Amino acid sequence: FISVSVRSANPEPAMSRRERQIMDILYTLGRSSATEIQEALPDNPSNSTVRTILRVLERKGLVRHVEEGLRYLFLPTVPRSAARKSALQRVMRTFFDGSAKEAVAAFLDPGAFSLSKEDLDELSQMLDQARKESK
């Protein structure tokens, strides 16, 4: 393995735990009203709290809203795949000094994760493909 340093050219704005929870709900539902988001959140936050966080997410450019009748529906502006990549890059920088090798090694640690034989076979095929593409 070669240690790969990962730097994001356009880093995702930092998000609080509650902001990440709301984004997860929006990715799951596609689009949702503030009330629907509030009902899906743990710890029963107030409606005004949810609306405030949604405004913050809009200012960060992560969420937009559309009007449908008398209510606003909120949608993520960043595809889930891009958000996933940005989150992984942030985790790699924070916990693995930007090393993809160290991150993968952590996932392969049997004390941390349980991977089936099928999972390991599929990962092996991904590694083979990455080797071919890097030549």
Number of C-alpha atoms within 10 A of each C-alpha: 8 8 12 12 14 15 13 11 7 7 12 18 11 11 14 10 9 15 17 13 16 23 25 14 20 20 16 11 12 13 20 19 18 22 16 15 22 21 13 13 14 9 8 10 13 12 14 12 13 20 16 13 16 22 15 15 21 17 11 14 14 20 20 19 18 12 10 9 7 6 12 16 18 21 21 23 14 16 10 15 9 11 17 12 13 19 15 16 21 20 14 21 18 10 11 17 16 20 18 20 15 18 18 12 11 14 13 15 11 10 8 9 10 11 14 9 9 9 11 12 12 12 14 12 12 12 13 11 11 11 11 9 8 6 5
